[in-house]
C-alpha cells in the first residue's frame, strides 16, 4: 500500500483563493481553499490560518454603517459591484442576526 501522503484534490474540485487574503488587501499570503461543497458558506471560503487567527483589514477600507446597510449580492464572488446607492466595490460583514454591533462594510479599495 502507498503512504498516506497528501495528494492533489480530485479534478472536479475547484481550488479557490482564500477570501482572507483578498479582504486583507493582499497583506496575507494564504493557501488555496478547497471548497467542501458547491456554494460554500462564507466561513468555508477562508484558509485554516485565517479561520484560526482572523484577518486584519486596514481602517481606511472599513466603514461602520449607521442606519440601513447595503446587502451582499449572491454572485459567488467576494466583492459586491458598485451599486446605485453610492457604495463602491465592497463586502458587508457582521450583518447576520447573531452578530453583535453594527454592520461593517469592507471596501475593496482605499478611499
C-alpha positions as CSV (number, residue, x, y, z in Angstrom):
1,X,0.0,0.0,0.0
2,X,1.1,3.5,-0.7
3,X,1.8,6.0,2.1
4,X,-0.8,8.4,3.4
5,X,0.9,11.5,1.9
6,X,-1.3,14.4,0.9
7,X,-2.4,14.3,-2.7
8,X,-3.9,16.8,-5.1
9,X,-7.6,17.2,-4.9
10,X,-9.7,15.4,-7.5
11,X,-10.0,17.2,-10.8
12,X,-13.7,18.0,-10.2
13,X,-12.8,20.3,-7.3
14,X,-12.1,24.0,-8.0
15,X,-9.3,25.4,-5.9
16,X,-10.2,28.9,-4.8
17,X,-8.3,31.8,-3.3
18,X,-8.7,32.5,0.4
19,X,-11.1,35.4,1.0
20,X,-8.9,36.4,3.9
21,X,-6.1,37.2,1.6
22,X,-8.5,39.3,-0.6
23,X,-10.1,41.1,2.4
24,X,-6.7,41.9,3.9
25,X,-5.8,43.8,0.7
26,X,-3.1,41.3,-0.1
27,X,-1.3,41.6,3.3
28,X,-1.7,37.9,3.8
29,X,-0.3,35.1,1.7
30,X,-2.8,32.2,2.2
31,X,-3.1,28.7,0.9
32,X,-5.7,28.0,-1.7
33,X,-9.0,26.7,-0.3
34,X,-10.7,23.5,-1.5
35,X,-14.5,24.1,-1.2
36,X,-16.2,21.3,0.7
37,X,-19.4,21.6,-1.3
38,X,-21.0,23.7,-4.0
39,X,-21.9,27.2,-2.9
40,X,-19.8,27.1,0.3
41,X,-20.8,29.1,3.3
42,X,-18.9,32.4,4.0
43,X,-16.7,30.8,6.7
44,X,-15.6,28.0,4.3
45,X,-14.0,30.4,1.9
46,X,-11.2,31.1,4.3
47,X,-8.0,29.0,4.8
48,X,-7.3,27.4,8.2
49,X,-4.8,30.1,9.1
50,X,-7.4,32.9,8.6
51,X,-10.0,31.0,10.5
52,X,-7.7,30.4,13.4
53,X,-6.0,33.9,13.6
54,X,-8.5,36.2,11.9
55,X,-8.0,38.8,9.2
56,X,-6.6,42.3,9.5
57,X,-8.2,45.0,7.4
58,X,-6.8,48.5,7.1
59,X,-9.1,51.0,8.8
60,X,-9.0,53.2,5.7
61,X,-11.1,50.4,4.0
62,X,-13.5,49.8,6.8
63,X,-16.9,51.6,7.3
64,X,-19.3,51.3,10.2
65,X,-22.8,51.5,9.0
66,X,-25.4,53.5,11.0
67,X,-28.8,53.1,9.6
68,X,-29.6,50.9,6.5
69,X,-26.7,48.9,5.4
70,X,-26.1,47.7,1.8
71,X,-26.6,44.0,1.2
72,X,-24.3,41.4,-0.3
73,X,-25.1,40.2,-3.8
74,X,-25.1,36.4,-4.1
75,X,-23.0,36.1,-7.2
76,X,-20.3,33.8,-5.8
77,X,-17.6,36.4,-5.7
78,X,-16.2,38.2,-2.7
79,X,-16.9,41.8,-3.8
80,X,-20.3,43.4,-4.5
81,X,-20.1,45.6,-7.5
82,X,-20.6,49.3,-7.2
83,X,-24.3,50.0,-6.5
84,X,-26.9,52.6,-7.2
85,X,-26.8,53.7,-3.6
86,X,-23.3,55.1,-4.0
87,X,-21.2,52.3,-2.5
88,X,-18.0,51.3,-4.4
89,X,-17.0,47.6,-4.6
90,X,-17.4,46.3,-1.1
91,X,-18.3,43.3,1.2
92,X,-20.8,43.6,4.1
93,X,-19.8,41.7,7.2
94,X,-21.2,41.4,10.7
95,X,-24.7,41.6,9.3
96,X,-26.4,38.3,10.3
97,X,-28.9,38.0,13.2
98,X,-26.4,36.5,15.6
99,X,-23.9,39.3,15.0
100,X,-23.3,41.9,17.7
101,X,-22.6,45.5,16.9
102,X,-23.4,47.4,13.7
103,X,-22.9,46.1,10.2
104,X,-19.4,46.7,8.8
105,X,-18.5,47.4,5.1
106,X,-15.1,46.5,3.8
107,X,-14.2,48.5,0.7
108,X,-12.1,46.8,-2.0
109,X,-10.0,50.0,-2.4
110,X,-8.9,52.7,0.0
111,X,-10.8,55.9,-0.2
